[in-house]
């Protein structure tokens, strides 16, 4: 018990001096059932057996019960400690451990054991590594291709900021979907995503399309942080200029009183209106709802994404 208490106390050391902010009561449309189904337990057992970390748990995703019941788990590679201290994120901040060279194979074994048709691989930020972890991503993609050749692969990467050649390594691994979230509008980067740069992230997505036009690109925003509607529409335009195929929009949920506060809860009707606008701007696929997350329904969405491109361009 003492070990658990100690970890919680230092999970976000950089936020401890911040004043507490109020935790707003969730509206009915954001309430989900607590996980506990047999499918959830089976997924949890596979994750534990292979010693894996999932963003579902580390980020406190509200969809974990639904996704794990269907054996959809988003693997988080390169440890559970991040070198960044984003205002919205619940992943622990600190000094990470060295990379585990056996991790790519363990992830691949778990993917094969769960017979996943579509797998999402994400990571913590690893600014301590010369390539930001790009080669580890590439090794993980290769291991999954070997162990589960029928699975399609989506990677949700860091920005690889100031890591020369890193993005090219990840792109060359040829995932089916290259996802990098912009998270919020540029005006809020200083408080919400202080270690990142909006235009660097945008440029990363653009480079994917330049180097491999067949790769689908995907990015997302959290809403409710104080962004204006016009700012969201401008980000959509920026994404389309960078060739982004798939846009996700979801409600920001505040992990603790030390994190960035929720400015407002965005109603489902507003998400639906933004979805309509996004499609009119040319996105092949849009997922917009309060509970939308980057990897929520990722497999089903990938099938729809391929169908949308086929219908629009004739390209499978």
C-alpha positions in Angstrom: 0.0 0.0 0.0 2.8 2.4 0.8 4.3 1.9 -2.7 1.0 2.9 -4.4 0.6 6.0 -2.2 4.1 7.1 -3.0 3.6 6.7 -6.7 0.4 8.7 -6.7 2.1 11.5 -4.7 4.8 12.0 -7.3 2.8 11.2 -10.5 2.8 14.9 -11.5 5.5 16.6 -9.4 5.6 19.6 -11.7 1.9 20.3 -10.9 2.0 20.1 -7.1 2.5 23.9 -6.6 -0.5 24.8 -8.8 -3.7 25.9 -7.0 -6.5 23.4 -7.1 -9.2 24.0 -9.8 -12.8 22.9 -9.5 -13.9 19.6 -10.9 -17.1 20.2 -12.7 -19.9 17.7 -12.5 -20.2 15.6 -15.7 -23.4 15.9 -17.7 -25.4 12.8 -18.4 -24.0 12.4 -21.9 -20.5 11.8 -20.4 -21.4 9.1 -17.9 -20.2 5.6 -18.6 -20.6 2.3 -16.8 -17.7 1.1 -14.7 -15.6 -1.7 -16.4 -16.1 -5.3 -15.1 -17.2 -7.6 -18.0 -15.6 -11.0 -18.7 -14.2 -9.5 -21.9 -12.6 -6.7 -19.9 -11.1 -9.1 -17.5 -9.7 -11.3 -20.3 -8.0 -8.3 -22.0 -6.6 -7.1 -18.7 -5.1 -10.6 -18.2 -3.4 -10.6 -21.5 -2.0 -7.1 -20.9 -0.7 -8.2 -17.5 0.7 -11.5 -18.7 2.9 -9.7 -21.3 4.0 -6.9 -18.9 2.5 -4.2 -21.1 1.4 -0.6 -20.5 -1.8 0.8 -22.0 -2.8 4.4 -22.5 -6.3 3.2 -21.7 -5.2 2.9 -18.0 -2.5 5.5 -17.8 -4.6 8.3 -19.3 -7.8 7.2 -17.4 -9.8 6.8 -20.7 -13.6 6.7 -20.0 -14.0 4.2 -22.8 -11.8 1.4 -21.3 -14.8 -0.8 -20.3 -16.3 -0.8 -23.7 -13.0 -1.2 -25.6 -11.5 -3.8 -23.4 -14.7 -5.8 -23.5 -14.1 -6.1 -27.3 -10.4 -6.8 -26.8 -9.4 -3.4 -28.1 -6.5 -2.1 -26.1 -4.1 0.7 -27.1 -0.6 -0.3 -26.2 1.7 2.4 -24.8 5.4 1.7 -25.5 8.6 3.0 -24.1 7.4 3.0 -20.5 4.8 4.7 -18.4 6.8 7.9 -17.5 6.8 10.9 -19.9 9.4 13.6 -20.3 6.7 16.2 -21.0 4.3 17.9 -18.6 1.2 18.7 -20.6 -1.5 20.5 -18.8 -4.2 18.0 -19.9 -2.5 14.7 -19.5 -2.6 12.1 -16.7 0.4 10.1 -17.7 3.2 10.4 -15.1 6.0 12.9 -15.6 9.6 12.3 -14.7 12.8 10.5 -15.8 12.0 7.4 -17.8 13.7 4.0 -17.6 15.9 2.8 -20.5 14.1 1.2 -23.3 13.3 -2.5 -23.0 14.5 -4.2 -26.1 12.1 -7.1 -25.6 9.0 -4.8 -25.7 8.3 -4.9 -29.5 8.1 -8.7 -29.4 6.0 -8.7 -26.3 3.5 -6.3 -27.9 3.4 -8.4 -31.0 2.8 -11.5 -29.0 -0.1 -9.9 -27.2 -1.6 -8.6 -30.5 -1.4 -12.1 -32.0 -2.9 -13.7 -28.8 -5.9 -11.3 -28.8 -6.2 -11.9 -32.6 -6.5 -8.1 -33.1 -7.5 -7.0 -36.6 -6.5 -3.4 -36.0 -4.0 -2.3 -33.4 -3.1 1.1 -32.1 0.4 1.7 -30.7 1.2 5.0 -28.9 3.9 6.1 -26.5 5.0 8.5 -23.9 7.2 11.4 -25.1 10.9 10.4 -24.9 12.8 13.6 -25.3 15.7 11.9 -23.5 16.3 9.7 -26.6 18.3 10.8 -29.6 15.5 9.8 -32.0 12.6 10.4 -29.6 11.8 6.7 -29.8 11.2 6.5 -33.5 13.3 3.4 -34.0 11.4 1.7 -31.2 8.2 2.5 -33.0 9.6 1.0 -36.2 10.7 -2.2 -34.4 7.3 -2.6 -32.9 5.5 -2.2 -36.2 7.9 -4.8 -37.8 7.3 -7.2 -34.9 3.6 -7.0 -35.3 3.8 -7.5 -39.0 5.7 -10.7 -38.3 3.6 -12.1 -35.5 0.2 -10.9 -36.8 0.5 -10.3 -40.6 -3.3 -9.9 -40.9 -3.5 -7.0 -38.5 -3.6 -3.3 -39.7 -1.4 -1.0 -37.6 -2.0 2.6 -36.4 0.7 4.5 -34.6 0.0 7.6 -32.4 3.3 9.3 -32.1 5.0 12.1 -30.3 6.1 15.1 -32.3 9.8 14.0 -32.4 10.6 17.7 -31.8 14.2 18.7 -32.6 15.1 15.0 -33.4 16.7 15.1 -36.8 15.6 12.2 -39.0 13.3 10.7 -36.4 10.0 11.3 -38.2 11.4 9.7 -41.4 12.2 6.5 -39.4 8.6 6.3 -38.1 7.2 7.1 -41.5 9.4 4.5 -43.2 7.9 1.8 -40.9 4.8 2.1 -43.1 2.0 1.9 -40.6 -1.5 1.9 -42.1 -2.4 5.0 -40.2 0.0 7.7 -38.9 -1.7 9.6 -36.1 -0.3 12.6 -34.3 -2.7 14.8 -32.3 -2.6 18.6 -32.4 -4.6 18.4 -29.1 -5.7 22.1 -29.0 -5.7 25.4 -30.8 -2.3 27.3 -31.1 -3.3 30.0 -28.7 -3.6 27.5 -25.9 -0.3 25.6 -26.5 1.6 27.6 -23.9 -0.6 26.3 -21.0 -1.9 23.0 -22.4 1.0 21.6 -24.5 4.0 23.7 -23.4 6.7 21.3 -24.6 5.3 21.2 -28.2 5.0 23.6 -31.1 1.8 23.8 -33.1 3.4 24.3 -36.5 6.0 21.6 -35.8 3.2 19.1 -35.2 1.4 20.3 -38.3 4.6 19.9 -40.3 5.0 16.3 -39.1 1.7 15.3 -40.5 2.5 17.1 -43.7 5.8 15.2 -44.0 4.0 11.9 -43.8 1.9 12.7 -46.9 5.0 14.0 -48.7 7.0 10.9 -48.1 4.3 8.3 -48.4 1.0 9.6 -49.8 -0.6 6.1 -49.3 -0.4 6.3 -45.6 -3.5 7.6 -43.9 -2.9 10.5 -41.6 -5.0 11.3 -38.5 -5.1 14.0 -35.9 -7.4 15.2 -33.1 -8.5 18.0 -30.8 -9.9 18.1 -27.3 -12.7 20.6 -26.9 -13.7 22.4 -23.7 -10.4 24.0 -22.9 -11.4 27.6 -23.7 -11.0 27.4 -27.5 -13.2 29.6 -29.7 -15.2 28.1 -32.5 -13.4 30.1 -35.2 -10.1 28.7 -33.8 -11.3 25.2 -34.2 -12.4 25.8 -37.8 -9.0 27.3 -38.5 -7.2 24.2 -37.2 -9.4 22.1 -39.5 -8.2 24.2 -42.4 -4.6 23.9 -41.3 -5.0 20.1 -41.1 -6.5 19.9 -44.5 -3.7 21.9 -45.9 -1.3 19.3 -44.4 -3.3 16.5 -46.1 -4.8 15.0 -42.9 -7.4 12.4 -43.8 -9.1 11.7 -40.4 -10.2 14.2 -37.7 -11.2 13.3 -34.2 -12.9 15.7 -31.8 -13.7 14.8 -28.2 -14.5 16.4 -24.9 -11.5 17.2 -22.6 -11.9 15.6 -19.2 -9.9 17.0 -16.3 -7.9 14.2 -14.6 -7.2 16.0 -11.2 -7.6 19.4 -9.6 -4.0 20.1 -10.6 -4.7 19.8 -14.3 -6.0 22.3 -16.7 -9.6 23.1 -15.8 -12.6 22.3 -18.0 -13.9 25.6 -19.3 -17.2 24.1 -20.5 -18.8 20.8 -21.6 -19.5 20.8 -25.3 -23.0 19.4 -26.1 -23.4 16.5 -28.5 -25.3 18.7 -30.9 -22.3 21.0 -31.2 -20.0 18.1 -31.9 -22.4 17.0 -34.7 -22.4 20.4 -36.2 -18.6 20.5 -36.2 -18.6 17.0 -37.8 -20.7 18.3 -40.7 -18.4 21.3 -41.2 -15.3 19.0 -41.1 -16.7 16.8 -43.8 -17.5 19.8 -46.0 -13.8 20.8 -45.7 -12.8 17.5 -47.2 -11.8 15.1 -44.4 -12.3 11.5 -45.5 -13.4 10.5 -42.0 -14.6 12.5 -38.9 -15.3 11.2 -35.5 -16.8 13.9 -33.2 -18.6 13.3 -30.0 -18.0 13.9 -26.3 -16.5 10.5 -25.7 -14.5 10.3 -28.9 -10.8 9.5 -28.3 -8.0 8.8 -30.8 -8.2 5.1 -30.6 -12.0 4.7 -29.8 -13.5 2.4 -32.4 -10.2 2.6 -34.4 -10.7 -0.7 -36.2 -14.2 0.1 -37.4 -13.2 3.6 -38.3 -10.2 2.3 -40.3 -12.5 0.2 -42.4 -14.7 3.3 -43.0 -11.7 5.4 -43.8 -10.5 2.9 -46.5 -14.0 2.8 -48.0 -14.2 6.6 -48.1 -10.9 6.9 -50.0 -12.0 4.2 -52.4 -15.3 6.0 -53.1 -13.6 9.4 -53.5 -10.5 8.4 -55.5 -10.8 4.8 -56.6 -7.7 4.0 -54.5 -8.0 1.1 -52.1 
